[in-house]
């Protein structure tokens, strides 16, 4: 199974290298529309290779998806934590009741208590 994972990762890495080599052309990336660019003192246009735009978009999409999923699953994590607290409380209560009734001890000693 480990070798299949290594094979898959190497194929994906090779595909990314081929993608980068095929898209080396320099493109101009505008941060803001030209009408709004005059209001802010930042550079409006950057010249970057096309593969950086493609890979950067993929990474940005993954990060947005991870953050979105983290917030979506908050309710499930909170419910699981609440159930774990309840389970721990009930286990402590059962342990206390067993100690109180003498369960787990010798029957003769439990009768003497």
C-alpha positions as a printed NumPy array, in Angstrom:
array([[  0.   ,   0.   ,   0.   ],
       [  2.888,   2.304,   0.795],
       [  4.362,   1.766,  -2.669],
       [  1.063,   2.634,  -4.333],
       [  1.005,   5.9  ,  -2.402],
       [  4.59 ,   6.695,  -3.428],
       [  3.751,   5.864,  -7.04 ],
       [  0.694,   8.113,  -6.942],
       [  2.632,  10.996,  -5.39 ],
       [  5.422,  10.668,  -7.937],
       [  2.928,  10.684, -10.83 ],
       [  1.248,  13.804,  -9.419],
       [  4.64 ,  15.464,  -8.94 ],
       [  5.666,  14.593, -12.494],
       [  2.391,  16.016, -13.816],
       [  2.995,  19.276, -11.902],
       [  6.508,  19.566, -13.322],
       [  5.218,  18.96 , -16.858],
       [  2.474,  21.555, -16.272],
       [  5.041,  24.082, -15.089],
       [  7.308,  23.449, -18.079],
       [  4.425,  23.746, -20.537],
       [  3.178,  27.069, -19.055],
       [  6.325,  29.141, -18.632],
       [  4.984,  32.134, -20.522],
       [  4.886,  35.363, -18.543],
       [  1.435,  36.853, -17.993],
       [  0.37 ,  40.124, -16.4  ],
       [ -1.735,  39.692, -13.294],
       [ -3.798,  42.763, -12.344],
       [ -4.72 ,  43.094,  -8.67 ],
       [ -7.427,  45.737,  -9.159],
       [ -9.317,  47.132, -12.12 ],
       [ -7.636,  50.137, -13.716],
       [-10.358,  52.48 , -12.411],
       [ -9.656,  51.555,  -8.779],
       [ -5.889,  51.255,  -9.098],
       [ -5.371,  55.016,  -8.872],
       [ -6.876,  55.23 ,  -5.379],
       [ -4.48 ,  52.829,  -3.67 ],
       [ -0.709,  53.244,  -3.474],
       [  0.056,  49.594,  -4.34 ],
       [  1.366,  48.142,  -7.551],
       [ -1.55 ,  47.111,  -9.745],
       [  0.11 ,  44.695, -12.141],
       [  2.575,  41.885, -11.635],
       [  4.319,  39.824, -14.302],
       [  4.437,  36.177, -13.273],
       [  4.754,  32.853, -15.074],
       [  1.429,  31.262, -15.934],
       [  2.162,  28.07 , -13.972],
       [  2.473,  30.139, -10.768],
       [ -0.998,  31.55 , -11.379],
       [ -2.386,  28.044, -11.974],
       [ -0.688,  26.439,  -8.966],
       [ -1.445,  29.446,  -6.752],
       [ -5.121,  29.184,  -7.672],
       [ -5.133,  25.497,  -6.774],
       [ -3.49 ,  26.173,  -3.399],
       [ -5.873,  29.074,  -2.673],
       [ -8.865,  26.873,  -3.522],
       [ -7.62 ,  24.116,  -1.231],
       [ -7.083,  26.546,   1.649],
       [-10.536,  28.057,   1.215],
       [-12.032,  24.556,   1.155],
       [-10.177,  23.508,   4.307],
       [-11.311,  26.606,   6.206],
       [-14.88 ,  26.186,   4.96 ],
       [-14.937,  22.533,   6.061],
       [-13.448,  23.42 ,   9.456],
       [-16.279,  25.867,  10.163],
       [-18.895,  23.495,   8.731],
       [-17.832,  20.677,  11.054],
       [-17.755,  22.863,  14.187],
       [-21.197,  21.655,  15.243],
       [-20.138,  18.006,  14.908],
       [-16.969,  18.547,  16.941],
       [-18.894,  20.388,  19.67 ],
       [-21.474,  17.584,  19.835],
       [-18.729,  14.946,  20.086],
       [-17.013,  16.874,  22.9  ],
       [-20.312,  17.199,  24.773],
       [-20.962,  13.446,  24.447],
       [-17.442,  12.683,  25.662],
       [-17.976,  14.872,  28.741],
       [-21.289,  13.124,  29.442],
       [-19.653,   9.71 ,  29.051],
       [-16.859,  10.62 ,  31.447],
       [-19.376,  11.923,  33.988],
       [-21.452,   8.742,  33.735],
       [-18.366,   6.528,  34.068],
       [-17.361,   8.384,  37.238],
       [-20.9  ,   7.994,  38.582],
       [-20.932,   4.25 ,  37.864],
       [-17.521,   3.862,  39.508],
       [-18.782,   5.701,  42.583],
       [-21.896,   3.527,  42.768],
       [-19.822,   0.357,  42.444],
       [-17.548,   1.468,  45.28 ],
       [-20.57 ,   2.388,  47.369],
       [-22.323,  -0.966,  46.904],
       [-19.111,  -2.97 ,  47.211],
       [-19.309,  -4.521,  43.79 ],
       [-16.056,  -6.118,  42.761],
       [-15.159,  -7.06 ,  46.328],
       [-15.466, -10.4  ,  48.006],
       [-19.117, -11.179,  48.777],
       [-18.437, -11.885,  52.447],
       [-16.577,  -8.594,  52.887],
       [-19.34 ,  -6.72 ,  51.035],
       [-21.908,  -8.149,  53.479],
       [-19.85 ,  -7.024,  56.463],
       [-19.76 ,  -3.414,  55.234]])
